[in-house]
Amino acid sequence: MEPMPNLNVESRDVFDGRRHDVDQIVARLVAPRVERGMRETQIYGEKNVTYGPFVTALYRRLRCRFIFLIRDGREVVRSLLDWHNLKFGSIYRECREAGQVNDVARAAAANLPAWQDTSDYARPRPRVGERLYTEWSELSRFEMCAWYWATVNELYFEQLECIPSEDWILLDYTRPEASQIERVASFLGLEGLGYEQVKQMLGARINSLSDRGVSASAEQKYPYWMKWSAAQREAFDLIAGATMEKLGYYPPPGKANASMNDAGSKIPFGQFWKTHRGGISWYSWMYDYRAEQHRQFKAWFETKDAECSLNSIMELGCGLAVGYADYFRDRQYLGVDLAPHLIEWCRKHRPRGGHRFITKNILDGDFNETADLVFSQGTIDNVPDMDAFLRAAVRASRKWIYITAYRGYFPELASHRVQCSDADGVYYNDISPDRVKAVLAEEGCIDIHVGPQATGREDIPYETLIVARIGDRR
């Protein structure tokens, strides 16, 4: 809950430096209800975004624990603009930009005079001498929301770093999964949270616009960040890019080695994935985009697991392990990717017994991990040597391999069609089913299946599905 008083006015006044009595504010407005709640229950919790300036004061008075919720800033900006345009019309009311406000939001803003709108007052503004202070009145609401997201997260980080690390955890809820809530429950000592129950609640999109009675078409909503213009992305990065890096949504800055790769590009293979600024939102979008392929894989897995017990799983090109770290929560799961920042994110955000994440290019000769099942979703199309990828997958598997090639099904190809983009050093290959069958046969595989897999999409009606059982290696 967000109980009242929620410190809207006090939070802004402390942020602006007009008040310094944070301990007294906590003692007078927060501590009494918390202490009253603790007499009634064993564990008491509150949620308020306005607690940023009071974290250390809350800790001093109550010795409480903190769950720092973070979300991809691009998603937050998009969401804030939707709430403004479609529901409230009151986010940064001083903004000169009219926006695409509907009748509901316009009426809501008209019924709440600005001088009574403590929620908007609570949102910080640049202080004298800070970057953007003199430019604030000229900014778009998009830019104001980007600044708000970055500022509030930086404020919380600054405060949380002053309390013991064992008393707070960071939780990314850009795409929340039930296993993350289990981690929170363990941190807080909560019992009785069932995995399936939590999963169902997360899927219900509680407190979303639709849950709050707002019906809007895709055209009425603010564009998803992948559809932003170059100018919008540049403006967002200028304001919030450093915070995106700090929270792990952007990879750390690095310099590409300008050596030539095999196909003649000046960008080395893998550099795109090591520096790509997609983050959890992008990997979640990719997962959802190929939802049918994931559904078919899980159905196949459950059938095969019943037959031969696939207890250990290896995912090649795991990215941020969207969909699968949670699905394989009760198995030995190894996520492999060549981008260090992705693996670091997984280790930080997906800690679970029996799960490991390693940075490795499986095309390197010293790869020696093994698992009952080796699978890969749409990675083989982007590697410089598809035959080598297949052979490496077979060597790493003890029972089965399951691989999809996302770019389509090309039965007419006698050999793979390999193409490398000079712009980003990424391979965009078309795979030959006949060549795949030949390579797998050479590796001693049996029960080989290479064929089309329906996607249910118009852009690419069929992908290539590769399934094979590992033969006797004696």
C-alpha positions in Angstrom: 0.0 0.0 0.0 0.9 3.7 -0.2 -0.4 4.9 3.1 -1.1 8.5 4.0 0.6 10.8 4.7 2.9 9.8 1.9 5.4 12.7 2.4 4.7 14.3 -1.0 5.4 17.8 0.3 8.1 16.9 2.7 10.0 14.8 0.1 10.2 17.8 -2.3 11.1 20.3 0.4 13.9 18.1 1.6 15.1 17.4 -1.9 15.2 21.2 -2.6 17.1 21.9 0.6 14.3 23.8 2.3 14.1 21.3 5.1 16.7 19.2 6.9 14.7 17.6 9.7 14.4 14.2 8.1 14.6 12.3 11.4 11.8 14.4 12.9 9.6 13.9 9.8 10.1 10.1 10.0 9.4 10.1 13.8 6.3 12.2 13.4 4.7 10.9 10.2 5.9 7.4 9.5 7.2 5.7 12.6 3.9 5.7 14.6 1.9 3.8 11.9 4.8 1.4 11.3 5.1 0.7 15.0 1.4 0.3 15.3 1.4 -2.1 12.4 4.3 -4.2 13.9 2.1 -4.7 17.0 -0.5 -6.3 14.8 1.6 -8.4 12.5 5.0 -10.0 12.3 6.1 -8.4 9.0 4.9 -4.9 8.0 5.7 -3.2 4.7 5.0 0.0 2.8 5.6 1.3 -0.7 6.2 5.0 -1.5 8.3 6.5 -4.2 8.6 9.6 -2.1 10.8 7.9 0.5 13.9 8.6 -1.4 15.3 11.4 0.8 14.3 9.5 4.0 16.0 6.1 3.5 18.8 6.6 6.0 16.4 8.2 8.5 13.9 5.3 8.2 16.8 2.9 8.7 18.0 4.7 11.8 14.6 4.8 13.4 13.1 1.5 12.3 16.0 -0.8 11.3 13.9 -1.7 8.3 14.9 -3.6 5.2 14.5 -2.1 1.7 13.6 -3.6 -1.7 14.8 -1.1 -4.3 12.5 -1.6 -7.3 14.1 -0.6 -10.6 12.7 -0.6 -14.2 14.2 0.2 -17.6 14.0 4.0 -17.8 12.7 3.9 -21.4 9.7 1.9 -20.1 9.1 4.3 -17.3 9.1 7.3 -19.5 6.7 5.6 -21.9 4.4 4.6 -19.0 4.5 8.0 -17.4 3.4 9.6 -20.7 0.6 7.2 -21.1 -0.7 7.9 -17.5 -0.5 11.6 -18.3 -2.2 11.4 -21.7 -4.8 8.8 -20.9 -5.7 9.1 -17.2 -4.5 12.1 -15.2 -3.1 14.9 -17.4 -1.0 16.2 -14.5 2.6 15.0 -14.8 4.9 18.1 -14.7 2.0 20.5 -15.1 4.3 23.4 -15.9 5.4 21.8 -19.2 4.4 24.0 -22.1 3.9 21.0 -24.4 0.2 20.2 -24.9 0.7 16.5 -25.6 -2.0 14.0 -26.8 -4.2 14.3 -23.7 -7.6 12.6 -24.0 -10.9 13.8 -22.5 -10.6 11.7 -19.4 -7.1 13.0 -18.5 -8.1 16.6 -19.4 -11.1 16.4 -17.1 -9.0 14.9 -14.3 -6.5 17.7 -14.5 -9.3 20.3 -14.6 -10.8 18.9 -11.4 -7.5 19.0 -9.5 -6.1 22.6 -9.2 -2.3 22.7 -9.5 -1.9 24.2 -6.0 -3.7 21.1 -4.6 -1.7 18.5 -6.7 0.8 17.3 -4.1 1.7 14.3 -6.3 3.0 16.5 -9.1 4.6 18.8 -6.5 6.5 15.8 -5.1 8.2 15.2 -8.4 11.7 16.7 -8.2 12.8 19.6 -10.4 16.4 20.6 -11.2 17.9 22.7 -8.4 19.8 26.0 -8.8 23.1 25.3 -10.4 22.2 21.8 -11.6 22.3 20.7 -15.2 19.0 21.6 -17.0 17.9 24.1 -14.3 17.9 27.0 -16.8 16.5 24.9 -19.6 13.8 23.2 -17.6 10.9 25.3 -18.9 11.8 24.6 -22.5 12.0 20.8 -22.1 9.4 18.5 -23.6 7.5 16.3 -21.1 9.4 13.3 -22.6 12.7 15.0 -21.4 11.2 15.9 -18.0 10.1 12.3 -17.4 13.6 11.0 -18.4 15.2 13.4 -15.9 12.7 12.4 -13.2 13.5 8.7 -13.7 17.3 9.3 -13.6 17.1 11.7 -10.6 14.9 9.5 -8.4 17.0 6.4 -9.0 20.2 8.2 -8.3 18.7 9.6 -5.1 17.8 6.1 -3.9 21.2 4.7 -4.8 22.9 7.5 -2.9 20.8 6.8 0.2 21.0 3.0 0.1 24.8 3.0 -0.2 24.8 4.5 3.3 23.1 1.4 5.0 24.5 -2.1 5.3 24.3 -4.1 2.1 22.6 -7.0 3.8 19.6 -4.9 4.6 18.6 -4.0 1.0 18.2 -5.8 -2.3 17.7 -4.6 -5.8 14.8 -6.0 -7.8 14.3 -5.3 -11.6 10.6 -5.4 -12.4 10.8 -4.4 -16.0 9.6 -7.9 -16.6 8.9 -9.4 -13.2 9.0 -13.2 -12.8 7.7 -15.4 -10.0 11.2 -16.5 -9.1 12.1 -12.9 -8.3 9.2 -12.6 -5.9 10.4 -15.9 -4.3 13.8 -14.2 -3.8 12.1 -11.2 -2.1 10.1 -13.5 0.1 13.3 -15.3 1.2 15.0 -11.9 1.9 12.1 -10.8 4.1 11.3 -14.2 5.8 7.9 -14.4 4.2 6.2 -17.8 3.9 3.2 -19.2 2.0 3.8 -17.5 -1.4 3.1 -20.2 -4.0 5.0 -20.0 -7.3 1.9 -20.5 -9.4 -0.1 -18.1 -7.4 2.5 -15.4 -7.7 2.8 -16.1 -11.4 -0.9 -15.7 -11.9 -0.9 -12.4 -10.0 1.9 -11.0 -12.1 0.1 -11.9 -15.3 -3.0 -10.0 -14.1 -1.1 -6.7 -14.6 -2.4 -5.3 -11.3 -2.5 -1.4 -11.3 -1.9 -1.1 -15.0 -3.9 1.3 -17.1 -6.3 -1.4 -18.2 -6.6 -2.5 -14.5 -7.6 1.1 -13.7 -10.3 1.1 -16.3 -8.4 2.8 -19.2 -9.1 1.3 -22.6 -6.7 2.6 -25.3 -5.6 1.4 -28.7 -1.9 0.9 -29.6 -2.2 4.1 -31.7 -3.3 6.1 -28.7 -0.5 4.9 -26.4 3.0 6.4 -26.4 5.3 4.5 -28.8 7.4 1.7 -27.4 11.0 2.8 -27.2 12.1 0.7 -30.1 10.0 2.9 -32.3 11.4 6.2 -30.9 13.1 8.5 -33.4 16.8 8.9 -33.4 16.3 12.4 -31.8 14.2 10.9 -29.0 16.8 8.2 -28.2 19.6 10.8 -28.3 17.6 13.1 -25.9 16.9 10.2 -23.5 20.6 9.1 -23.5 21.8 12.6 -22.9 19.7 12.9 -19.8 19.5 9.4 -18.5 22.2 7.3 -20.2 24.6 7.4 -17.2 21.9 6.0 -14.9 20.9 3.4 -17.4 24.6 2.2 -17.3 24.7 2.2 -13.5 21.5 0.1 -13.3 22.8 -2.3 -15.9 20.3 -1.5 -18.7 23.2 -0.3 -20.9 26.5 -2.2 -21.1 29.5 -0.5 -19.6 31.4 1.7 -22.1 34.1 -0.1 -24.0 36.3 0.3 -27.1 35.9 -2.0 -30.0 39.0 -3.7 -31.4 39.1 -2.4 -35.0 40.5 -5.6 -36.5 39.0 -7.2 -39.6 36.8 -10.2 -39.0 36.5 -13.2 -41.4 33.8 -11.6 -43.6 35.7 -8.3 -44.0 33.8 -6.1 -41.6 35.9 -3.8 -39.4 33.6 -4.6 -36.4 34.7 -7.8 -34.7 32.3 -10.6 -34.3 30.3 -10.3 -31.0 31.0 -6.6 -30.5 27.4 -5.7 -31.2 26.1 -8.0 -28.5 28.8 -6.8 -26.1 27.7 -3.2 -26.5 24.1 -3.3 -27.6 21.9 -1.1 -25.4 18.7 -3.2 -25.5 18.6 -4.3 -21.9 15.8 -6.4 -20.3 13.1 -4.6 -22.3 14.7 -5.6 -25.6 15.3 -9.2 -24.6 11.7 -9.4 -23.2 10.4 -8.0 -26.5 12.4 -10.6 -28.5 11.0 -13.4 -26.3 7.4 -12.2 -26.7 7.9 -11.7 -30.4 8.7 -15.5 -30.8 6.2 -16.7 -28.2 5.0 -19.5 -30.4 8.5 -20.9 -30.8 9.0 -20.9 -27.0 5.6 -22.6 -26.4 6.5 -25.4 -28.9 9.9 -25.9 -27.3 8.4 -26.2 -23.8 5.9 -28.7 -25.0 8.7 -30.7 -26.6 10.8 -30.5 -23.5 8.0 -31.8 -21.2 7.4 -34.8 -23.5 11.1 -35.6 -23.8 11.7 -35.0 -20.1 9.0 -37.6 -19.3 10.8 -40.1 -21.5 14.4 -39.7 -20.4 14.7 -37.1 -17.6 16.5 -34.0 -18.8 17.9 -32.8 -15.5 20.6 -30.4 -16.7 20.0 -27.7 -19.3 22.4 -25.5 -21.3 21.2 -22.5 -23.2 23.6 -21.1 -25.9 23.1 -17.4 -26.4 21.1 -16.9 -23.3 21.1 -13.1 -23.3 19.3 -12.2 -20.1 17.7 -15.6 -19.8 14.2 -14.2 -20.2 11.6 -16.9 -20.0 14.0 -19.8 -19.3 15.7 -19.1 -16.0 12.3 -19.1 -14.5 11.0 -22.0 -16.5 14.0 -24.2 -15.5 13.9 -23.0 -11.9 14.0 -26.6 -10.6 16.7 -27.9 -12.9 20.4 -27.5 -13.3 20.6 -24.6 -15.8 23.6 -23.1 -17.4 23.3 -19.9 -19.5 26.1 -19.2 -21.9 26.6 -15.9 -23.7 29.6 -14.0 -25.2 28.6 -10.6 -23.7 30.0 -10.1 -20.2 27.5 -7.5 -19.2 24.6 -9.8 -19.9 26.1 -12.6 -17.8 26.9 -10.1 -15.0 23.2 -9.0 -15.1 22.0 -12.6 -14.9 24.3 -13.4 -12.0 23.0 -10.3 -10.1 19.3 -10.6 -10.9 18.8 -14.3 -11.3 20.5 -15.9 -8.3 19.3 -19.4 -7.8 20.8 -22.7 -6.5 21.7 -24.9 -9.4 21.8 -22.1 -11.9 25.1 -20.7 -13.4 25.9 -18.1 -16.1 29.2 -18.0 -17.9 30.8 -15.7 -20.5 32.0 -17.8 -23.4 32.1 -18.0 -27.1 31.2 -21.7 -27.7 33.1 -21.6 -31.0 36.3 -21.4 -29.0 38.0 -24.8 -28.8 38.4 -24.9 -25.0 34.6 -25.0 -24.3 34.1 -28.0 -22.1 30.7 -27.7 -20.3 28.1 -30.4 -20.8 24.4 -30.9 -20.1 21.6 -33.4 -20.8 20.0 -30.9 -23.2 21.6 -28.1 -25.1 19.2 -25.7 -26.7 19.4 -22.4 -28.5 16.7 -20.0 -29.7 17.6 -17.9 -32.7 21.3 -17.7 -32.2 22.8 -19.9 -34.9 21.7 -17.4 -37.6 24.0 -14.8 -36.2 27.3 -16.7 -35.8 30.2 -16.7 -38.4 30.3 -20.5 -38.7 27.0 -22.4 -38.4 28.6 -25.8 -38.8 31.0 -25.1 -35.9 28.0 -24.0 -33.8 26.2 -27.2 -34.5 29.3 -29.4 -33.7 29.9 -27.5 -30.5 26.3 -28.0 -29.4 26.5 -31.7 -30.1 29.8 -32.0 -28.1 28.2 -30.2 -25.2 25.2 -32.4 -25.1 24.7 -35.8 -23.4 21.2 -36.5 -24.7 19.5 -34.0 -27.0 20.0 -30.7 -28.9 17.2 -28.4 -29.8 18.0 -25.4 -32.0 15.9 -22.9 -33.9 17.1 -20.6 -36.8 14.8 -17.6 -36.7 15.4 -16.1 -40.1 13.2 -18.6 -42.0 13.2 -22.0 -43.6 15.3 -22.4 -46.8 14.9 -25.9 -48.2 16.3 -24.8 -51.6 19.8 -24.1 -50.1 22.5 -26.7 -50.6 24.8 -24.8 -48.3 24.5 -22.0 -45.8 24.2 -18.5 -47.0 26.5 -16.4 -44.8 26.2 -12.6 -44.7 27.9 -10.1 -42.4 26.8 -6.5 -41.9 29.7 -4.0 -42.2 27.6 -1.6 -40.0 27.5 -3.7 -36.9 29.6 -6.8 -37.4 26.6 -9.1 -37.0 26.0 -12.1 -39.2 22.6 -12.6 -40.8 22.7 -16.1 -42.2 20.2 -18.3 -44.0 20.6 -22.0 -42.9 20.6 -25.0 -45.3 18.5 -27.9 -43.9 20.5 -30.4 -46.0 23.8 -29.2 -44.7 22.5 -29.3 -41.1 21.5 -33.0 -41.6 24.9 -33.8 -43.0 26.8 -32.2 -40.2 24.7 -33.9 -37.5 25.1 -37.2 -39.2 28.9 -36.7 -39.3 28.7 -36.0 -35.5 26.9 -39.4 -34.9 23.5 -38.0 -34.1 20.4 -40.0 -34.5 16.7 -39.2 -34.6 17.6 -36.1 -36.6 14.8 -33.7 -37.5 15.4 -30.6 -39.6 12.2 -28.9 -40.9 9.9 -25.9 -40.9 8.3 -24.7 -37.7 5.2 -22.5 -38.0 5.5 -19.1 -36.2 1.9 -17.8 -36.5 3.4 -14.5 -37.8 3.1 -12.9 -41.2 6.6 -11.6 -41.4 8.3 -15.0 -41.1 5.7 -17.8 -41.4 8.3 -20.5 -40.8 11.5 -20.9 -38.9 14.0 -23.8 -39.1 13.7 -26.3 -36.3 16.7 -28.6 -35.6 16.3 -31.5 -33.1 18.6 -34.4 -32.7 19.5 -37.1 -30.2 23.1 -37.7 -29.3 24.4 -41.0 -30.5 26.6 -43.5 -28.7 30.1 -42.0 -28.3 31.8 -45.2 -27.2 
